[in-house]
């Protein structure tokens, strides 16, 4: 059995002609999987190289990162690729639910893909669990 080639971040950068910073950004946004291992022991596989070359090819053809994400998800729906890329300057509206002093629940309904009813049910369950832990009666019941 042939052992798979391992690459450093510098090698990936040289092979793809992409700056290290760009490669890290692609990983941070989920377009490229994170390295195997951590810190100085982290390394990259052929799948990382292939994905980076594919992204570079599509970007050279003028395809946006948003569309590239859609193409990657369509090609492999089981891949762990987040569907949303946050854009610099984007306004994000979140719900902050006060549960008790020092405890707040933050929900991004769009990202969570939850209806108002589902959010309300989740908040009730969290409140119930907190109050049960503290031995208190739930005020919302």
Secondary structure, 3 states (H helix, E strand, C coil): CCCCCCECHHHHHHHHCCCHHHHHHHHHCCCCCCCECCHHHCEECHHHHHHHHHHHHHHHCCCCHHHHHHHHHHHCCCCCCCCCCCCCCCCCCCEEEEEECCEEEEECHHHHCCCHHHHHHHHHHHHHHHHHHHCCCCCCC
